[in-house]
Amino acid sequence: MSAQSISTITAPFRNAERMQQSLLAPLERRALGWLAARIPSRIGPDHLTLLGFLALALAGASYALASRWPPALLMVNIWLAVNWFGDSLDGTLARYRQQQRPRYGFYVDHIVDSFGALFVLGGLAYSGLMTERVALALLIGFLLLSIDSYLAAYTLGRFNLSFGIFSPTELRILLALGNIVFFWKPQVTVFGVRASLFDVGGSVGAICMGAVLIVSVARNTRALYQAEKL
């Protein structure tokens, strides 16, 4: 790495304001603060990040297995809980111990989330519980919303951890509930047509993500235009 590259990395870094206004955010903050104070000193934020990453990989593998062994569908919920523990607590633990590495943490945390979404949705598509088109639409929606958040963090200094009342925590809960319902009733009737519960839920989710993306892009574009009028 060149000296210029190193100097760029070590230059002062301005943290974006973290915006978290989801439904469970106040309760989650208290729970994470309580947990961070009780994590053994030998366990660090990187261990929790790795735990969250492995949990998503195992969630995807469990989905892939579920078409041949249905109880694997319920195992996904265990991995979602483990992922919440690792993914949500790593940053809280770093702040609690005054060990923040904002650039490293931001990059690693969110590239892990992107791969995690690929694992989970890839596992669903591979299993046949969700069609490839619906899984692909959800993955594209997730990645576009992520890109929008990262660009807003850079240009506006505001990083949205939630969209409306939903954050990754609420989405994990909805997915876990969907797994339970699907285990007992995999097919639903919508407008007289029988379809997979995951396809119906995934389609609704993709449409909602698209709507949220349009609103967010319009809002951010307007804010930047107002800030930099010619």
N, C-alpha and C positions, 0 to 999 in steps of 0.2 A: 504494500500500500504506500502511495506517495506521501511526502510530507504535507502537501496541500490537502490531500484527502483526510489525513489525520487532524490537521488544524480545523477543517470544516466540521468534523465530528465533535471535536472538543470545544467548539465555539459555544457561547451561551445559548441555551435552549429555552424557549418560552412555552410553558405548558398551556394547552388549550383548556378552557373552562369545561369541566365535566358536567353535563346536563343529564340528570337522572330523575324523571318525574313519573315513573311507572306506578302501577297500582300498589305493588308490594314493596316499593323502595324504602319507606320508613322502617318497616319491620325487618327488611333484609339488612339494612345498615346496622341496626342494633344487633342482629344475630351474628353478622360477620365481625363486628367489633368484639363481641363476647368470645367468639371462637379464636380470633387473632390473639387475644390475651392469654389463651390457654394452649396454643400450639407449642410443642417442645422446641427448644432452641436449635436442636440438630436438624429440624425440618425448616427449609427455607422457601421463599417464593418460587424459585425455579422447580423445586420438587412438586409443588402444588400445580404449577403450569403443566409439567410433564404428566402428572396424574390426570388432569382434566383432558389432556390430549389423548392419552391412552384410553380413557373412558369413552370418548367419542368414537375411537377406532373400534372398540369392543361393542359399542352400540350398533355401529354399522354392520359388524360381523354377526351380531345377534339378529338383526333384521334379515340379513341374507340367509340365516339358518332357519328363520321362522316358518318359511313355506314348507319345510320338511319336518320341522319339530316346533309346533305352535307355542309351547311354553317359552321358547326363546324370545317371543314377543314381549312377555312380561319381564324378562331379564333386562330388556332395554331400559325399563324404568329404573332399575338399580344403577345402570351406568349413567343415566341422566342425572340421578342424584349425586353420584360420585363426580360427574363433570361439574355440576353446580358448586360442589365443595371446592374443587381445585381451581376452576376458572374464576369464580367469584372471590375467593379468599386470597389468591396470590397477591393481587394489588393491595388489598386491605392490610395484609401482613407486612408488605414492604413499607407502607406508610406508617403502620404502627411501630415498626422497628427503626424508622428513619433510614431505610435502605433503598430509597427510590432510585431507579435508573430509568428516567422517563422515556428516553429514546429507545433503549433496549426493550423495556417493558411494553411500550406501545407497539413496536414492530413485532416482537415475538408473540404477544398475546393475540394480536389480530390475524397474523398469518396462520396461527394455530386454529383460530376460529374458522378461517376459510377452508383449511384442509378438513376440519371436523365436519363442516356442512357437506363437503364432498363425500366423506365417509358415510355419514348418516343417510343422505339422499341416495347415494350410490347403492348402499345396502338395501334400501327400500325398493329401488328400481330392479335390482338383481333378483330380489325375492319374488317379484311379481305382485306383491301386495299393493303396489302403486305403479301405474304405467310410467314408462320412461319419459313420455312427454310432460306429464304433470311434475315428475321429479326434476326434470330439466328446467321447467318454468320456475319452480321454487328456488332452485340453485341460482339461476340467473337473477331472480328477484333479490335474493339474499346478497349476492355479490354486488349488484348495482346499488342497493341500499348501503352496503359497506363502503363502496367507493364514494358515494355521496357524503357519508359521515366523515371519511378521512379528508376529502377535499374541503369540507366545511371547517374541519379542525385546523387545516393549514391556512385557509384564506380568511376565515372569520374568527379564528381563535375560540371556537365553540365546538365541543365534541359531544354529540348526542349519543348517550348510552341507551336511550329508549325513544320510541316513537309513539306519542300519545300515552296511553296507559300500559303499553306493552314494552317489555324488555326481554332479553334472553331468558330471564327467570320465569316470566309468565308464559313464554312460548314453550319452555320445557314442561311446565305443568300441563298446558293444553295437549302437548304431544303425549305425555304420560297418560292422561285421561283417554285420549284417542286410542292408545294401545290397549287399555283395559276394555273399552267398548268394542274395539275390533276383535278382540279375543273371543268375545261372546256373540257378537253380531257383525260379521265382516261385510255384509251386503246391506245397502239401504235403498229405498225407492225414492227417487226425486223426479217429480213431474211424470210419474208413471213409468220411469226407466230404472231398472235395477243396476246398481253400480257399486264399486268398492267404496267403503267408507273412507279409506285413505285418498282415493281419487277425488271424492266429493270435497273432503276437508282440504286437500291440497289445492284444488282448483279455487276454492273460496280464499284460501290463504294467498295464492299467487295474485288473485285479483286485488285483494286488500293491499298487498305489498306494492303492486303497481300504482294504486291510487295514492298511497302514502309517499311513494317516490316522486310522483308528479307534483304533489303539494310541496314537498320538501325542496325539490329542485327549483320550483317557481319562487318560493320564499327566499331561498339562498341567493338566487340570481338577482332578485329585486333588491335585496340588502346590499349586495356587492355593487350593483348599478348605482344605487343611491350614494354609496360611499365613494365611488370613483366616477362621478359625473364629469363629462368633458366640459 
